[in-house]
Amino acid sequence: MEPDLVTYNVLMDGYCARSEIDRALKVFDFMVHKGCVPDECSYNILINGYCKIQCIDKAMHLFEEMCQQVNPNIMTYNTIIHGLCRDGELEAARDLFSNLSYKGLQPNVQTYKILIQDLCNRCLFDEVNKLLTEMDGNGCSPDQCTYNIIIHALLQNNETFRGLQLLEEMFARGFTIDSTTRKFLVKMFCDDGLDLSTRQLLDRLLTLKRWIPFKGC
């Protein structure tokens, strides 16, 4: 009994999970030789495998090959955009993101989150804010993780008031903070150097959530 496409994909995924991309490629070539046509999942597995070991050039080459055979899906683009961002290629990542609509695809929360994380790492907070606005306009509202990523970066880079304003918006949407955000709030609660407007906003948020980080800082 000959293996089917699903079997080949599972085998390639297993090799890629162990960073054995060369063995995964051999499976891919053997599959094609046997007349089994790869689908978008097959390509996504290999592209992700290359991105995981930070071989973005090979990932891009395979992506270009994929475009000649099958239509990449949003998962493909997310993987490539993440790989480009991790490789320091923000402009290339932006270009792919901007071209999604021309390919008949809409970015999802993960797509935005990948770009937002890289922009936060570069302290490009005005661009982050534009993406947040764009998300809501596209009916793709930011999730809890997205908010926490941005709030971490704002607070870590002394954009305290902006971070608390975003935290207030996050609470209004019914989301909760993660452990890292909570640690930042505890640190702020104990900071006697906060300006009055920031202190008032922090106290209001803590009262809203009935939090007392701890007494006697």
MODELLER restraints for C-alpha pairs under 7 A, 6 or more apart:
rsr = mdl.restraints
at = mdl.atoms
rsr.add(forms.Gaussian(group=physical.xy_distance, feature=features.Distance(at['CA:5:A'], at['CA:36:A']), mean=6.53, stdev=0.5))
rsr.add(forms.Gaussian(group=physical.xy_distance, feature=features.Distance(at['CA:8:A'], at['CA:27:A']), mean=6.87, stdev=0.5))
rsr.add(forms.Gaussian(group=physical.xy_distance, feature=features.Distance(at['CA:8:A'], at['CA:31:A']), mean=6.97, stdev=0.5))
rsr.add(forms.Gaussian(group=physical.xy_distance, feature=features.Distance(at['CA:9:A'], at['CA:42:A']), mean=5.60, stdev=0.5))
rsr.add(forms.Gaussian(group=physical.xy_distance, feature=features.Distance(at['CA:12:A'], at['CA:24:A']), mean=4.54, stdev=0.5))
rsr.add(forms.Gaussian(group=physical.xy_distance, feature=features.Distance(at['CA:12:A'], at['CA:27:A']), mean=6.51, stdev=0.5))
rsr.add(forms.Gaussian(group=physical.xy_distance, feature=features.Distance(at['CA:13:A'], at['CA:45:A']), mean=5.84, stdev=0.5))
rsr.add(forms.Gaussian(group=physical.xy_distance, feature=features.Distance(at['CA:15:A'], at['CA:21:A']), mean=6.34, stdev=0.5))
rsr.add(forms.Gaussian(group=physical.xy_distance, feature=features.Distance(at['CA:15:A'], at['CA:23:A']), mean=6.51, stdev=0.5))
rsr.add(forms.Gaussian(group=physical.xy_distance, feature=features.Distance(at['CA:15:A'], at['CA:24:A']), mean=5.49, stdev=0.5))
rsr.add(forms.Gaussian(group=physical.xy_distance, feature=features.Distance(at['CA:16:A'], at['CA:24:A']), mean=6.39, stdev=0.5))
rsr.add(forms.Gaussian(group=physical.xy_distance, feature=features.Distance(at['CA:16:A'], at['CA:49:A']), mean=4.99, stdev=0.5))
rsr.add(forms.Gaussian(group=physical.xy_distance, feature=features.Distance(at['CA:19:A'], at['CA:49:A']), mean=6.67, stdev=0.5))
rsr.add(forms.Gaussian(group=physical.xy_distance, feature=features.Distance(at['CA:19:A'], at['CA:53:A']), mean=6.90, stdev=0.5))
rsr.add(forms.Gaussian(group=physical.xy_distance, feature=features.Distance(at['CA:21:A'], at['CA:49:A']), mean=6.24, stdev=0.5))
rsr.add(forms.Gaussian(group=physical.xy_distance, feature=features.Distance(at['CA:39:A'], at['CA:70:A']), mean=6.72, stdev=0.5))
rsr.add(forms.Gaussian(group=physical.xy_distance, feature=features.Distance(at['CA:40:A'], at['CA:70:A']), mean=6.30, stdev=0.5))
rsr.add(forms.Gaussian(group=physical.xy_distance, feature=features.Distance(at['CA:40:A'], at['CA:71:A']), mean=6.98, stdev=0.5))
rsr.add(forms.Gaussian(group=physical.xy_distance, feature=features.Distance(at['CA:40:A'], at['CA:72:A']), mean=6.20, stdev=0.5))
rsr.add(forms.Gaussian(group=physical.xy_distance, feature=features.Distance(at['CA:43:A'], at['CA:66:A']), mean=6.59, stdev=0.5))
rsr.add(forms.Gaussian(group=physical.xy_distance, feature=features.Distance(at['CA:44:A'], at['CA:76:A']), mean=5.63, stdev=0.5))
rsr.add(forms.Gaussian(group=physical.xy_distance, feature=features.Distance(at['CA:47:A'], at['CA:59:A']), mean=4.92, stdev=0.5))
rsr.add(forms.Gaussian(group=physical.xy_distance, feature=features.Distance(at['CA:47:A'], at['CA:62:A']), mean=6.67, stdev=0.5))
rsr.add(forms.Gaussian(group=physical.xy_distance, feature=features.Distance(at['CA:47:A'], at['CA:63:A']), mean=6.98, stdev=0.5))
rsr.add(forms.Gaussian(group=physical.xy_distance, feature=features.Distance(at['CA:48:A'], at['CA:79:A']), mean=6.06, stdev=0.5))
rsr.add(forms.Gaussian(group=physical.xy_distance, feature=features.Distance(at['CA:50:A'], at['CA:56:A']), mean=6.49, stdev=0.5))
rsr.add(forms.Gaussian(group=physical.xy_distance, feature=features.Distance(at['CA:50:A'], at['CA:58:A']), mean=6.66, stdev=0.5))
rsr.add(forms.Gaussian(group=physical.xy_distance, feature=features.Distance(at['CA:50:A'], at['CA:59:A']), mean=5.39, stdev=0.5))
rsr.add(forms.Gaussian(group=physical.xy_distance, feature=features.Distance(at['CA:51:A'], at['CA:59:A']), mean=6.30, stdev=0.5))
rsr.add(forms.Gaussian(group=physical.xy_distance, feature=features.Distance(at['CA:51:A'], at['CA:83:A']), mean=5.20, stdev=0.5))
rsr.add(forms.Gaussian(group=physical.xy_distance, feature=features.Distance(at['CA:56:A'], at['CA:83:A']), mean=6.21, stdev=0.5))
rsr.add(forms.Gaussian(group=physical.xy_distance, feature=features.Distance(at['CA:56:A'], at['CA:84:A']), mean=6.73, stdev=0.5))
rsr.add(forms.Gaussian(group=physical.xy_distance, feature=features.Distance(at['CA:74:A'], at['CA:105:A']), mean=6.69, stdev=0.5))
rsr.add(forms.Gaussian(group=physical.xy_distance, feature=features.Distance(at['CA:74:A'], at['CA:107:A']), mean=6.90, stdev=0.5))
rsr.add(forms.Gaussian(group=physical.xy_distance, feature=features.Distance(at['CA:78:A'], at['CA:111:A']), mean=5.38, stdev=0.5))
rsr.add(forms.Gaussian(group=physical.xy_distance, feature=features.Distance(at['CA:81:A'], at['CA:93:A']), mean=4.92, stdev=0.5))
rsr.add(forms.Gaussian(group=physical.xy_distance, feature=features.Distance(at['CA:82:A'], at['CA:114:A']), mean=5.94, stdev=0.5))
rsr.add(forms.Gaussian(group=physical.xy_distance, feature=features.Distance(at['CA:84:A'], at['CA:90:A']), mean=6.54, stdev=0.5))
rsr.add(forms.Gaussian(group=physical.xy_distance, feature=features.Distance(at['CA:84:A'], at['CA:92:A']), mean=6.86, stdev=0.5))
rsr.add(forms.Gaussian(group=physical.xy_distance, feature=features.Distance(at['CA:84:A'], at['CA:93:A']), mean=5.71, stdev=0.5))
rsr.add(forms.Gaussian(group=physical.xy_distance, feature=features.Distance(at['CA:85:A'], at['CA:93:A']), mean=6.34, stdev=0.5))
rsr.add(forms.Gaussian(group=physical.xy_distance, feature=features.Distance(at['CA:85:A'], at['CA:118:A']), mean=6.28, stdev=0.5))
rsr.add(forms.Gaussian(group=physical.xy_distance, feature=features.Distance(at['CA:100:A'], at['CA:106:A']), mean=6.31, stdev=0.5))
rsr.add(forms.Gaussian(group=physical.xy_distance, feature=features.Distance(at['CA:108:A'], at['CA:140:A']), mean=6.48, stdev=0.5))
rsr.add(forms.Gaussian(group=physical.xy_distance, feature=features.Distance(at['CA:109:A'], at['CA:140:A']), mean=6.28, stdev=0.5))
rsr.add(forms.Gaussian(group=physical.xy_distance, feature=features.Distance(at['CA:109:A'], at['CA:142:A']), mean=6.40, stdev=0.5))
rsr.add(forms.Gaussian(group=physical.xy_distance, feature=features.Distance(at['CA:113:A'], at['CA:146:A']), mean=5.88, stdev=0.5))
rsr.add(forms.Gaussian(group=physical.xy_distance, feature=features.Distance(at['CA:116:A'], at['CA:128:A']), mean=5.74, stdev=0.5))
rsr.add(forms.Gaussian(group=physical.xy_distance, feature=features.Distance(at['CA:117:A'], at['CA:149:A']), mean=6.66, stdev=0.5))
rsr.add(forms.Gaussian(group=physical.xy_distance, feature=features.Distance(at['CA:119:A'], at['CA:125:A']), mean=6.97, stdev=0.5))
rsr.add(forms.Gaussian(group=physical.xy_distance, feature=features.Distance(at['CA:119:A'], at['CA:128:A']), mean=6.42, stdev=0.5))
rsr.add(forms.Gaussian(group=physical.xy_distance, feature=features.Distance(at['CA:120:A'], at['CA:150:A']), mean=6.53, stdev=0.5))
rsr.add(forms.Gaussian(group=physical.xy_distance, feature=features.Distance(at['CA:120:A'], at['CA:153:A']), mean=5.87, stdev=0.5))
rsr.add(forms.Gaussian(group=physical.xy_distance, feature=features.Distance(at['CA:132:A'], at['CA:142:A']), mean=6.99, stdev=0.5))
rsr.add(forms.Gaussian(group=physical.xy_distance, feature=features.Distance(at['CA:135:A'], at['CA:141:A']), mean=5.43, stdev=0.5))
rsr.add(forms.Gaussian(group=physical.xy_distance, feature=features.Distance(at['CA:135:A'], at['CA:142:A']), mean=6.68, stdev=0.5))
rsr.add(forms.Gaussian(group=physical.xy_distance, feature=features.Distance(at['CA:144:A'], at['CA:175:A']), mean=5.61, stdev=0.5))
rsr.add(forms.Gaussian(group=physical.xy_distance, feature=features.Distance(at['CA:144:A'], at['CA:176:A']), mean=6.92, stdev=0.5))
rsr.add(forms.Gaussian(group=physical.xy_distance, feature=features.Distance(at['CA:147:A'], at['CA:170:A']), mean=6.59, stdev=0.5))
rsr.add(forms.Gaussian(group=physical.xy_distance, feature=features.Distance(at['CA:148:A'], at['CA:177:A']), mean=6.50, stdev=0.5))
rsr.add(forms.Gaussian(group=physical.xy_distance, feature=features.Distance(at['CA:148:A'], at['CA:178:A']), mean=6.90, stdev=0.5))
rsr.add(forms.Gaussian(group=physical.xy_distance, feature=features.Distance(at['CA:148:A'], at['CA:181:A']), mean=6.77, stdev=0.5))
rsr.add(forms.Gaussian(group=physical.xy_distance, feature=features.Distance(at['CA:151:A'], at['CA:163:A']), mean=5.05, stdev=0.5))
rsr.add(forms.Gaussian(group=physical.xy_distance, feature=features.Distance(at['CA:151:A'], at['CA:166:A']), mean=6.86, stdev=0.5))
rsr.add(forms.Gaussian(group=physical.xy_distance, feature=features.Distance(at['CA:151:A'], at['CA:167:A']), mean=6.88, stdev=0.5))
rsr.add(forms.Gaussian(group=physical.xy_distance, feature=features.Distance(at['CA:152:A'], at['CA:181:A']), mean=6.04, stdev=0.5))
rsr.add(forms.Gaussian(group=physical.xy_distance, feature=features.Distance(at['CA:154:A'], at['CA:160:A']), mean=6.38, stdev=0.5))
rsr.add(forms.Gaussian(group=physical.xy_distance, feature=features.Distance(at['CA:154:A'], at['CA:162:A']), mean=6.92, stdev=0.5))
rsr.add(forms.Gaussian(group=physical.xy_distance, feature=features.Distance(at['CA:154:A'], at['CA:163:A']), mean=5.21, stdev=0.5))
rsr.add(forms.Gaussian(group=physical.xy_distance, feature=features.Distance(at['CA:155:A'], at['CA:163:A']), mean=5.75, stdev=0.5))
rsr.add(forms.Gaussian(group=physical.xy_distance, feature=features.Distance(at['CA:161:A'], at['CA:198:A']), mean=5.60, stdev=0.5))
rsr.add(forms.Gaussian(group=physical.xy_distance, feature=features.Distance(at['CA:164:A'], at['CA:202:A']), mean=6.84, stdev=0.5))
rsr.add(forms.Gaussian(group=physical.xy_distance, feature=features.Distance(at['CA:168:A'], at['CA:205:A']), mean=6.86, stdev=0.5))
rsr.add(forms.Gaussian(group=physical.xy_distance, feature=features.Distance(at['CA:186:A'], at['CA:213:A']), mean=5.39, stdev=0.5))
rsr.add(forms.Gaussian(group=physical.xy_distance, feature=features.Distance(at['CA:190:A'], at['CA:217:A']), mean=5.27, stdev=0.5))
rsr.add(forms.Gaussian(group=physical.xy_distance, feature=features.Distance(at['CA:206:A'], at['CA:212:A']), mean=6.87, stdev=0.5))
